[in-house]
């Protein structure tokens, strides 16, 4: 079976989802979930709750989560608001951003790490169009135009545009690479 769903415990009622199938794209969870990937995943993954990259998983992705445990292979970027743990079978190539990093004996990590200060604001920080306009020092109408045209990473919730600060910063970095004369 590609997907298995069960409740972690009756007290928390936080769903547990295991994915054995190969997947690609952008997956975004808006509610807390304990997610375990056991197959292949390519793309962007945003979770609220815990994420486990299983021992046989092969992931090439930008990953955002509260707590991320890697037992398999991951090539990409991990950003966690709580902690990242690399278990003995983990093989990670890329960047890790988290206030706490645990590397168990036997794990392999080739890349960079950025230790973030623990803060309640480390959860994916969503900005409004006005907040992002102030951050980018442009008019709010410009931000909304970029969002509507698909030029800026954004999502609409109940008719309002919302912007994940981390995704915007990644977008800004890519724009500077494409247009070095403006950076």
C-alpha positions in Angstrom: 0.0 0.0 0.0 1.4 3.4 -0.9 -0.3 5.3 2.0 -1.0 4.2 5.5 -2.9 6.4 8.0 -3.3 5.7 11.6 -3.6 7.8 14.8 -0.4 8.1 16.8 -2.2 8.1 20.1 -5.7 8.8 21.2 -4.8 11.7 23.4 -3.1 13.8 20.8 -5.2 12.7 17.8 -2.3 13.8 15.6 -2.6 11.8 12.4 0.3 9.6 11.3 0.9 9.2 7.6 3.4 6.8 6.0 4.2 7.2 2.4 5.8 4.2 0.6 5.2 5.4 -3.0 7.4 7.5 -5.1 6.2 11.1 -5.3 7.3 14.5 -6.7 6.1 18.0 -6.4 5.2 20.3 -3.6 3.5 18.8 -0.6 2.2 21.2 2.1 0.5 20.1 5.3 -1.6 22.9 7.0 -2.4 20.8 10.1 0.0 18.9 12.4 0.9 15.5 11.1 3.5 12.8 11.9 4.8 12.0 8.4 7.1 9.2 7.5 8.5 8.9 3.9 9.7 5.4 3.0 9.9 5.7 -0.7 11.3 8.3 -3.1 10.4 12.0 -3.0 11.5 14.9 -5.2 10.4 18.5 -4.6 9.3 20.6 -1.7 7.9 19.3 1.5 6.4 21.5 4.3 5.1 19.8 7.4 3.7 20.9 10.7 4.7 18.3 13.2 7.3 15.6 12.8 8.8 14.2 9.7 10.8 11.0 9.4 12.8 10.1 6.3 12.8 6.3 6.6 15.9 4.2 6.3 15.1 3.1 2.7 13.8 6.5 1.5 15.6 8.6 -1.2 14.7 12.3 -0.9 15.8 15.2 -3.1 14.0 18.2 -1.7 13.7 21.4 0.2 12.2 20.3 3.6 10.5 22.4 6.2 9.2 21.0 9.5 9.1 21.2 13.2 11.2 18.1 13.9 13.0 16.2 11.2 14.5 12.7 11.7 16.6 11.3 8.8 17.3 7.6 8.6 17.7 7.4 4.8 19.2 9.5 2.1 18.4 13.2 1.6 20.0 15.6 -0.9 18.7 19.2 -0.3 17.9 21.6 2.4 16.3 20.9 5.8 14.9 23.8 7.9 13.4 22.8 11.2 12.0 25.0 14.0 12.8 22.4 16.6 15.5 19.9 15.8 17.1 17.8 13.1 18.3 14.3 14.0 20.6 12.2 11.7 20.3 8.6 12.7 23.2 6.0 12.1 21.9 5.1 8.6 21.4 8.7 7.5 23.2 10.1 4.4 22.6 13.8 4.0 24.1 16.1 1.4 23.1 19.8 1.6 22.2 22.4 4.2 20.6 22.1 7.6 19.1 25.0 9.4 17.8 24.3 12.9 18.3 25.4 16.5 19.3 21.8 17.4 21.3 19.3 15.4 21.9 15.7 16.5 24.3 13.6 14.5 24.4 10.0 15.7 27.5 7.9 15.2 27.5 6.3 11.7 25.5 9.1 10.1 27.1 10.9 7.2 26.5 14.7 6.7 28.3 16.5 3.8 27.3 20.2 3.7 26.7 23.2 5.9 24.7 23.7 9.0 23.2 26.9 10.4 22.3 26.9 14.0 19.2 29.0 14.5 18.3 30.6 17.9 15.3 28.8 19.4 12.2 31.0 19.0 8.5 30.5 18.7 8.8 32.5 15.4 10.9 29.7 13.8 7.8 27.9 12.7 7.1 28.7 9.0 6.6 32.5 9.2 3.8 33.5 6.9 3.6 37.2 5.9 0.7 39.2 4.6 1.1 41.2 1.3 1.6 44.4 3.4 4.2 42.8 5.6 6.1 41.4 2.6 5.9 44.7 0.8 7.6 46.3 3.9 10.2 43.5 4.0 11.0 43.9 0.2 10.6 47.7 0.3 8.1 47.8 -2.5 4.4 48.7 -2.8 1.9 46.1 -1.7 0.3 46.3 -5.1 3.6 45.1 -6.6 3.7 42.1 -4.3 0.1 41.2 -5.2 0.9 41.5 -8.9 3.9 39.2 -8.6 1.8 36.7 -6.6 -1.1 36.7 -9.1 1.3 36.3 -12.0 3.1 33.4 -10.3 6.4 35.2 -10.2 6.6 35.1 -6.3 6.0 32.0 -4.1 2.7 32.5 -2.5 -0.5 30.8 -1.5 -4.1 32.0 -1.2 -6.0 31.2 2.0 -9.6 32.4 2.3 -9.1 35.0 -0.4 -5.9 36.4 1.2 -2.4 36.0 -0.2 0.1 34.6 2.3 3.9 34.4 1.8 6.3 32.0 3.5 9.4 34.1 4.5 11.8 31.1 3.9 10.4 30.6 0.4 10.6 34.3 -0.4 14.2 34.4 0.7 15.0 31.4 -1.5 13.2 33.1 -4.4 15.2 36.3 -3.8 18.5 34.3 -3.9 17.4 32.7 -7.2 16.5 36.1 -8.7 19.9 37.5 -7.8 21.5 34.5 -9.5 19.4 35.1 -12.6 19.8 38.9 -12.6 23.2 39.7 -11.0 23.1 43.3 -12.2 20.2 44.0 -9.8 21.8 42.4 -6.7 
